[in-house]
């Protein structure tokens, strides 16, 4: 199994889609990137993609 990359602005779309991300991680990413973080896990994932 590949090591999961860090969730940052520089992550490739392929790597982002390949791994599971906890909602907490998605919310933290949205905070840093100034994206709306008020959503469910699926919506957050789609927003980041």
C-alpha distance matrix in Angstrom:
0.0 3.8 6.6 8.8 12.0 15.4 17.4 20.4 22.9 21.2 17.9 17.8 18.4 15.5 13.0 15.1 15.0 11.2 10.6 12.8 15.6 18.1 21.7 22.7 20.3 21.7 25.2 24.8 23.7 26.7 29.0 28.1 28.5 31.6 30.4 31.8 29.7 31.8 29.7 27.3 23.5 23.6 26.4 24.9 21.7 24.2 26.3 23.6 22.5
3.8 0.0 3.8 6.2 8.8 12.4 14.6 17.3 19.7 17.7 14.6 14.6 15.8 13.1 10.3 12.7 13.4 9.9 9.4 12.3 14.5 17.4 20.8 21.5 18.7 20.0 23.5 22.8 21.3 24.4 26.7 25.4 25.7 29.0 28.1 29.8 27.9 30.3 28.6 26.5 22.8 22.9 25.3 23.4 20.3 22.7 24.4 21.4 20.3
6.6 3.8 0.0 3.8 6.3 9.4 12.2 14.9 17.8 16.1 13.3 14.3 15.9 14.0 10.5 12.4 13.9 11.0 9.5 11.8 13.1 15.6 19.0 19.2 16.2 18.0 21.3 20.1 18.9 22.3 24.2 22.8 23.5 26.8 26.2 28.0 26.0 28.6 27.3 25.5 21.8 22.4 24.7 22.3 19.6 22.3 23.6 20.4 19.9
8.8 6.2 3.8 0.0 3.8 6.7 8.8 11.9 14.8 13.7 10.7 12.1 13.3 12.0 8.3 9.2 11.1 8.9 6.7 8.8 9.6 12.3 15.6 15.8 12.7 14.3 17.6 16.6 15.3 18.6 20.6 19.5 20.1 23.3 22.5 24.3 22.3 24.9 23.6 21.9 18.2 19.0 21.1 18.6 15.9 18.8 19.9 16.7 16.6
12.0 8.8 6.3 3.8 0.0 3.8 6.3 8.7 11.5 10.1 7.5 9.6 11.6 11.1 7.4 8.3 11.2 10.0 8.5 10.7 10.5 13.4 16.0 15.9 12.3 13.6 16.7 15.3 13.4 16.8 18.7 16.9 17.4 20.8 20.5 22.7 21.1 24.1 23.2 22.1 18.7 19.4 20.8 18.0 15.5 18.2 18.7 15.1 15.2
15.4 12.4 9.4 6.7 3.8 0.0 3.8 5.9 9.4 9.0 7.4 10.6 12.6 13.2 9.7 9.4 12.8 12.5 10.5 11.7 10.3 12.5 14.5 13.7 10.0 11.5 14.1 12.1 10.4 14.0 15.4 13.5 14.4 17.9 17.9 20.3 18.7 21.9 21.5 20.9 17.8 19.0 19.9 16.6 14.9 17.7 17.5 13.9 14.9
17.4 14.6 12.2 8.8 6.3 3.8 0.0 3.8 7.1 8.0 6.3 9.6 10.8 12.2 9.3 7.6 11.2 12.0 10.1 10.8 8.6 10.8 12.1 11.6 7.8 8.3 11.0 9.5 7.1 10.5 12.4 10.8 11.3 14.6 14.3 16.6 15.2 18.5 18.1 17.7 14.8 16.0 16.5 13.1 11.6 14.3 13.9 10.3 11.7
20.4 17.3 14.9 11.9 8.7 5.9 3.8 0.0 3.8 5.3 5.6 9.3 11.1 13.3 11.0 9.6 13.3 14.6 13.4 14.3 12.1 14.1 14.7 13.9 10.3 10.2 12.2 10.2 7.1 10.1 11.6 9.1 9.1 12.8 13.2 16.1 15.5 19.1 19.2 19.6 17.1 18.0 17.8 14.4 13.3 15.3 14.0 10.4 11.9
22.9 19.7 17.8 14.8 11.5 9.4 7.1 3.8 0.0 3.8 5.7 8.5 10.1 13.1 11.8 10.4 13.8 15.8 15.3 16.5 14.4 16.6 16.7 16.3 12.9 11.8 13.5 12.0 8.4 10.1 11.9 9.3 7.8 11.5 11.9 15.3 15.5 19.2 19.4 20.2 18.1 18.5 17.7 14.5 13.5 14.6 12.9 9.3 10.6
21.2 17.7 16.1 13.7 10.1 9.0 8.0 5.3 3.8 0.0 3.8 6.3 9.2 11.5 10.2 10.1 13.6 14.9 15.0 17.0 15.6 18.3 19.1 18.9 15.2 14.5 16.7 15.1 11.7 13.8 15.6 12.9 11.6 15.3 15.6 19.0 19.1 22.7 22.5 23.0 20.5 20.6 20.2 17.2 15.5 16.5 15.4 11.8 12.0
17.9 14.6 13.3 10.7 7.5 7.4 6.3 5.6 5.7 3.8 0.0 3.8 6.5 8.3 6.5 6.5 10.0 11.1 11.3 13.5 12.7 15.8 17.0 17.3 13.6 13.0 15.9 14.8 11.5 13.8 16.3 14.1 13.0 16.6 16.2 19.0 18.7 22.0 21.3 21.1 18.2 18.1 18.3 15.6 13.3 14.6 14.3 10.6 10.2
17.8 14.6 14.3 12.1 9.6 10.6 9.6 9.3 8.5 6.3 3.8 0.0 3.8 5.3 5.2 6.2 8.7 9.9 11.3 14.1 14.1 17.6 18.8 19.8 16.3 15.1 18.2 17.8 14.3 16.1 19.0 17.2 15.5 18.8 17.9 20.6 20.5 23.5 22.4 22.0 19.1 18.2 18.5 16.4 13.6 14.2 14.5 11.1 9.4
18.4 15.8 15.9 13.3 11.6 12.6 10.8 11.1 10.1 9.2 6.5 3.8 0.0 3.8 5.5 5.0 6.1 8.5 10.5 12.9 13.1 16.6 17.5 19.1 16.0 14.2 17.4 17.8 14.4 15.5 18.9 17.8 15.7 18.6 16.9 19.2 19.1 21.7 20.1 19.6 16.8 15.4 15.7 14.2 11.0 11.1 12.0 9.2 6.6
15.5 13.1 14.0 12.0 11.1 13.2 12.2 13.3 13.1 11.5 8.3 5.3 3.8 0.0 3.8 5.5 5.3 6.1 9.0 12.1 13.4 17.2 18.7 20.5 17.5 16.2 19.7 20.1 17.0 18.5 21.9 20.8 19.1 22.1 20.4 22.4 21.9 24.3 22.4 21.3 18.2 16.6 17.7 16.5 12.9 13.3 14.9 12.4 9.6
13.0 10.3 10.5 8.3 7.4 9.7 9.3 11.0 11.8 10.2 6.5 5.2 5.5 3.8 0.0 3.8 5.5 5.0 6.6 10.0 11.1 14.8 16.8 18.2 14.9 14.3 18.0 17.8 15.1 17.3 20.3 19.1 18.0 21.2 19.9 21.9 21.0 23.6 22.0 20.7 17.3 16.6 17.9 16.0 12.7 14.1 15.5 12.4 10.6
15.1 12.7 12.4 9.2 8.3 9.4 7.6 9.6 10.4 10.1 6.5 6.2 5.0 5.5 3.8 0.0 3.8 5.6 6.0 8.1 8.4 12.0 13.5 15.1 12.0 10.9 14.5 14.8 12.1 14.0 17.2 16.4 15.3 18.2 16.5 18.3 17.3 19.9 18.2 17.1 13.8 13.1 14.3 12.3 9.0 10.6 12.0 8.9 7.6
15.0 13.4 13.9 11.1 11.2 12.8 11.2 13.3 13.8 13.6 10.0 8.7 6.1 5.3 5.5 3.8 0.0 3.8 5.7 7.7 9.2 12.8 14.2 16.6 14.1 12.6 16.3 17.3 14.9 16.2 19.7 19.5 18.2 20.6 18.4 19.7 18.6 20.6 18.2 16.6 13.3 11.8 13.6 12.5 8.8 9.9 12.3 10.2 8.0
11.2 9.9 11.0 8.9 10.0 12.5 12.0 14.6 15.8 14.9 11.1 9.9 8.5 6.1 5.0 5.6 3.8 0.0 3.8 7.1 9.7 13.3 15.6 17.7 15.2 14.6 18.4 19.0 16.9 18.8 22.0 21.6 20.8 23.5 21.5 22.8 21.4 23.4 21.1 19.1 15.5 14.4 16.7 15.6 11.9 13.5 15.9 13.6 11.7
10.6 9.4 9.5 6.7 8.5 10.5 10.1 13.4 15.3 15.0 11.3 11.3 10.5 9.0 6.6 6.0 5.7 3.8 0.0 3.8 6.4 10.0 12.8 14.6 12.1 12.2 16.0 16.5 14.9 17.2 20.1 19.8 19.6 22.3 20.5 21.6 19.7 21.7 19.5 17.4 13.6 13.5 16.0 14.3 11.1 13.7 15.8 13.4 12.5
12.8 12.3 11.8 8.8 10.7 11.7 10.8 14.3 16.5 17.0 13.5 14.1 12.9 12.1 10.0 8.1 7.7 7.1 3.8 0.0 3.8 6.7 9.6 11.8 10.1 10.3 13.8 14.9 14.0 16.0 18.8 19.2 19.3 21.5 19.5 20.0 17.6 19.2 17.0 14.5 10.7 11.1 14.0 12.5 9.8 12.9 15.0 13.2 13.1
15.6 14.5 13.1 9.6 10.5 10.3 8.6 12.1 14.4 15.6 12.7 14.1 13.1 13.4 11.1 8.4 9.2 9.7 6.4 3.8 0.0 3.8 6.4 8.2 6.3 6.7 10.1 11.1 10.6 12.6 15.2 15.8 16.2 18.2 16.4 16.9 14.3 16.2 14.4 12.4 8.7 10.2 12.4 10.1 8.3 11.9 13.2 11.2 12.2
18.1 17.4 15.6 12.3 13.4 12.5 10.8 14.1 16.6 18.3 15.8 17.6 16.6 17.2 14.8 12.0 12.8 13.3 10.0 6.7 3.8 0.0 3.8 5.3 5.3 6.5 8.8 10.1 10.9 12.6 14.5 15.8 16.8 18.3 16.6 16.4 13.2 14.6 13.1 10.9 7.8 10.4 12.6 10.3 9.8 13.5 14.4 13.0 14.7
21.7 20.8 19.0 15.6 16.0 14.5 12.1 14.7 16.7 19.1 17.0 18.8 17.5 18.7 16.8 13.5 14.2 15.6 12.8 9.6 6.4 3.8 0.0 3.8 5.4 5.0 6.1 8.6 9.8 10.5 12.3 14.4 15.2 16.0 14.0 13.3 9.9 10.9 9.6 7.8 5.3 8.8 10.2 7.9 8.6 12.2 12.5 11.9 14.2
22.7 21.5 19.2 15.8 15.9 13.7 11.6 13.9 16.3 18.9 17.3 19.8 19.1 20.5 18.2 15.1 16.6 17.7 14.6 11.8 8.2 5.3 3.8 0.0 3.8 5.5 5.1 6.2 8.7 9.9 10.6 12.5 14.3 15.1 14.0 13.6 10.1 11.7 11.5 10.6 8.9 12.4 13.2 10.3 11.4 15.0 14.6 13.4 16.2
20.3 18.7 16.2 12.7 12.3 10.0 7.8 10.3 12.9 15.2 13.6 16.3 16.0 17.5 14.9 12.0 14.1 15.2 12.1 10.1 6.3 5.3 5.4 3.8 0.0 3.8 5.5 5.1 6.2 8.7 9.9 10.8 12.3 14.0 13.2 13.8 10.8 13.3 13.1 12.4 9.9 12.7 13.5 10.1 10.3 13.9 13.4 11.4 14.0
21.7 20.0 18.0 14.3 13.6 11.5 8.3 10.2 11.8 14.5 13.0 15.1 14.2 16.2 14.3 10.9 12.6 14.6 12.2 10.3 6.7 6.5 5.0 5.5 3.8 0.0 3.8 5.5 5.1 6.2 8.7 10.0 10.5 11.9 10.2 10.7 8.1 10.7 10.1 9.8 7.6 9.9 10.0 6.4 7.0 10.4 9.7 8.0 10.9
25.2 23.5 21.3 17.6 16.7 14.1 11.0 12.2 13.5 16.7 15.9 18.2 17.4 19.7 18.0 14.5 16.3 18.4 16.0 13.8 10.1 8.8 6.1 5.1 5.5 3.8 0.0 3.8 5.4 5.0 6.2 8.7 9.9 10.1 8.9 8.7 5.5 8.3 8.9 9.7 8.7 11.6 10.9 7.5 9.6 12.4 10.9 10.0 13.5
24.8 22.8 20.1 16.6 15.3 12.1 9.5 10.2 12.0 15.1 14.8 17.8 17.8 20.1 17.8 14.8 17.3 19.0 16.5 14.9 11.1 10.1 8.6 6.2 5.1 5.5 3.8 0.0 3.8 5.4 5.1 6.4 8.7 9.8 9.9 10.8 8.3 11.5 12.7 13.4 12.2 14.9 14.4 10.7 12.2 15.0 13.2 11.5 14.9
23.7 21.3 18.9 15.3 13.4 10.4 7.1 7.1 8.4 11.7 11.5 14.3 14.4 17.0 15.1 12.1 14.9 16.9 14.9 14.0 10.6 10.9 9.8 8.7 6.2 5.1 5.4 3.8 0.0 3.8 5.4 5.2 6.2 8.4 8.3 10.2 8.8 12.4 13.1 14.0 12.3 14.2 13.5 9.7 10.4 12.9 10.9 8.5 11.8
26.7 24.4 22.3 18.6 16.8 14.0 10.5 10.1 10.1 13.8 13.8 16.1 15.5 18.5 17.3 14.0 16.2 18.8 17.2 16.0 12.6 12.6 10.5 9.9 8.7 6.2 5.0 5.4 3.8 0.0 3.8 5.5 5.1 5.7 4.7 6.5 5.7 9.5 10.7 12.4 11.7 13.4 11.6 8.1 10.0 11.7 8.9 7.7 11.4
29.0 26.7 24.2 20.6 18.7 15.4 12.4 11.6 11.9 15.6 16.3 19.0 18.9 21.9 20.3 17.2 19.7 22.0 20.1 18.8 15.2 14.5 12.3 10.6 9.9 8.7 6.2 5.1 5.4 3.8 0.0 3.8 5.5 5.0 6.2 7.6 6.8 10.4 12.6 14.6 14.4 16.5 14.8 11.4 13.6 15.4 12.5 11.4 15.2
28.1 25.4 22.8 19.5 16.9 13.5 10.8 9.1 9.3 12.9 14.1 17.2 17.8 20.8 19.1 16.4 19.5 21.6 19.8 19.2 15.8 15.8 14.4 12.5 10.8 10.0 8.7 6.4 5.2 5.5 3.8 0.0 3.8 5.5 7.8 10.5 10.3 13.9 15.8 17.6 16.7 18.6 17.1 13.5 14.9 16.6 13.8 11.8 15.2
28.5 25.7 23.5 20.1 17.4 14.4 11.3 9.1 7.8 11.6 13.0 15.5 15.7 19.1 18.0 15.3 18.2 20.8 19.6 19.3 16.2 16.8 15.2 14.3 12.3 10.5 9.9 8.7 6.2 5.1 5.5 3.8 0.0 3.8 5.6 9.1 10.0 13.7 15.2 17.3 16.5 17.6 15.7 12.3 13.5 14.5 11.3 9.5 12.7
31.6 29.0 26.8 23.3 20.8 17.9 14.6 12.8 11.5 15.3 16.6 18.8 18.6 22.1 21.2 18.2 20.6 23.5 22.3 21.5 18.2 18.3 16.0 15.1 14.0 11.9 10.1 9.8 8.4 5.7 5.0 5.5 3.8 0.0 3.8 6.7 8.4 11.7 13.9 16.6 16.7 18.0 15.5 12.6 14.7 15.3 11.7 11.1 14.5
30.4 28.1 26.2 22.5 20.5 17.9 14.3 13.2 11.9 15.6 16.2 17.9 16.9 20.4 19.9 16.5 18.4 21.5 20.5 19.5 16.4 16.6 14.0 14.0 13.2 10.2 8.9 9.9 8.3 4.7 6.2 7.8 5.6 3.8 0.0 3.8 6.1 9.2 10.8 13.5 13.8 14.6 11.8 9.3 11.6 11.9 8.2 8.4 11.9
31.8 29.8 28.0 24.3 22.7 20.3 16.6 16.1 15.3 19.0 19.0 20.6 19.2 22.4 21.9 18.3 19.7 22.8 21.6 20.0 16.9 16.4 13.3 13.6 13.8 10.7 8.7 10.8 10.2 6.5 7.6 10.5 9.1 6.7 3.8 0.0 3.8 5.7 7.9 11.2 12.3 13.4 10.3 8.5 11.7 11.9 8.6 10.0 13.4
29.7 27.9 26.0 22.3 21.1 18.7 15.2 15.5 15.5 19.1 18.7 20.5 19.1 21.9 21.0 17.3 18.6 21.4 19.7 17.6 14.3 13.2 9.9 10.1 10.8 8.1 5.5 8.3 8.8 5.7 6.8 10.3 10.0 8.4 6.1 3.8 0.0 3.8 5.9 8.6 9.7 11.6 9.3 6.9 10.4 11.7 9.2 10.2 13.7
31.8 30.3 28.6 24.9 24.1 21.9 18.5 19.1 19.2 22.7 22.0 23.5 21.7 24.3 23.6 19.9 20.6 23.4 21.7 19.2 16.2 14.6 10.9 11.7 13.3 10.7 8.3 11.5 12.4 9.5 10.4 13.9 13.7 11.7 9.2 5.7 3.8 0.0 3.8 7.2 9.6 11.5 9.1 8.1 11.9 12.8 10.9 12.8 15.9
29.7 28.6 27.3 23.6 23.2 21.5 18.1 19.2 19.4 22.5 21.3 22.4 20.1 22.4 22.0 18.2 18.2 21.1 19.5 17.0 14.4 13.1 9.6 11.5 13.1 10.1 8.9 12.7 13.1 10.7 12.6 15.8 15.2 13.9 10.8 7.9 5.9 3.8 0.0 3.8 6.6 8.0 5.8 6.0 9.5 10.3 9.5 11.7 14.3
27.3 26.5 25.5 21.9 22.1 20.9 17.7 19.6 20.2 23.0 21.1 22.0 19.6 21.3 20.7 17.1 16.6 19.1 17.4 14.5 12.4 10.9 7.8 10.6 12.4 9.8 9.7 13.4 14.0 12.4 14.6 17.6 17.3 16.6 13.5 11.2 8.6 7.2 3.8 0.0 3.8 5.6 5.4 6.1 8.6 10.0 10.5 12.3 14.3
23.5 22.8 21.8 18.2 18.7 17.8 14.8 17.1 18.1 20.5 18.2 19.1 16.8 18.2 17.3 13.8 13.3 15.5 13.6 10.7 8.7 7.8 5.3 8.9 9.9 7.6 8.7 12.2 12.3 11.7 14.4 16.7 16.5 16.7 13.8 12.3 9.7 9.6 6.6 3.8 0.0 3.8 5.5 5.1 6.1 8.7 9.8 10.6 12.3
23.6 22.9 22.4 19.0 19.4 19.0 16.0 18.0 18.5 20.6 18.1 18.2 15.4 16.6 16.6 13.1 11.8 14.4 13.5 11.1 10.2 10.4 8.8 12.4 12.7 9.9 11.6 14.9 14.2 13.4 16.5 18.6 17.6 18.0 14.6 13.4 11.6 11.5 8.0 5.6 3.8 0.0 3.8 5.4 5.1 6.2 8.6 10.0 10.6
26.4 25.3 24.7 21.1 20.8 19.9 16.5 17.8 17.7 20.2 18.3 18.5 15.7 17.7 17.9 14.3 13.6 16.7 16.0 14.0 12.4 12.6 10.2 13.2 13.5 10.0 10.9 14.4 13.5 11.6 14.8 17.1 15.7 15.5 11.8 10.3 9.3 9.1 5.8 5.4 5.5 3.8 0.0 3.8 5.4 5.1 6.1 8.6 9.8
24.9 23.4 22.3 18.6 18.0 16.6 13.1 14.4 14.5 17.2 15.6 16.4 14.2 16.5 16.0 12.3 12.5 15.6 14.3 12.5 10.1 10.3 7.9 10.3 10.1 6.4 7.5 10.7 9.7 8.1 11.4 13.5 12.3 12.6 9.3 8.5 6.9 8.1 6.0 6.1 5.1 5.4 3.8 0.0 3.8 5.4 5.0 6.2 8.6
21.7 20.3 19.6 15.9 15.5 14.9 11.6 13.3 13.5 15.5 13.3 13.6 11.0 12.9 12.7 9.0 8.8 11.9 11.1 9.8 8.3 9.8 8.6 11.4 10.3 7.0 9.6 12.2 10.4 10.0 13.6 14.9 13.5 14.7 11.6 11.7 10.4 11.9 9.5 8.6 6.1 5.1 5.4 3.8 0.0 3.8 5.4 5.3 6.2
24.2 22.7 22.3 18.8 18.2 17.7 14.3 15.3 14.6 16.5 14.6 14.2 11.1 13.3 14.1 10.6 9.9 13.5 13.7 12.9 11.9 13.5 12.2 15.0 13.9 10.4 12.4 15.0 12.9 11.7 15.4 16.6 14.5 15.3 11.9 11.9 11.7 12.8 10.3 10.0 8.7 6.2 5.1 5.4 3.8 0.0 3.8 5.5 5.1
26.3 24.4 23.6 19.9 18.7 17.5 13.9 14.0 12.9 15.4 14.3 14.5 12.0 14.9 15.5 12.0 12.3 15.9 15.8 15.0 13.2 14.4 12.5 14.6 13.4 9.7 10.9 13.2 10.9 8.9 12.5 13.8 11.3 11.7 8.2 8.6 9.2 10.9 9.5 10.5 9.8 8.6 6.1 5.0 5.4 3.8 0.0 3.8 5.5
23.6 21.4 20.4 16.7 15.1 13.9 10.3 10.4 9.3 11.8 10.6 11.1 9.2 12.4 12.4 8.9 10.2 13.6 13.4 13.2 11.2 13.0 11.9 13.4 11.4 8.0 10.0 11.5 8.5 7.7 11.4 11.8 9.5 11.1 8.4 10.0 10.2 12.8 11.7 12.3 10.6 10.0 8.6 6.2 5.3 5.5 3.8 0.0 3.8
22.5 20.3 19.9 16.6 15.2 14.9 11.7 11.9 10.6 12.0 10.2 9.4 6.6 9.6 10.6 7.6 8.0 11.7 12.5 13.1 12.2 14.7 14.2 16.2 14.0 10.9 13.5 14.9 11.8 11.4 15.2 15.2 12.7 14.5 11.9 13.4 13.7 15.9 14.3 14.3 12.3 10.6 9.8 8.6 6.2 5.1 5.5 3.8 0.0
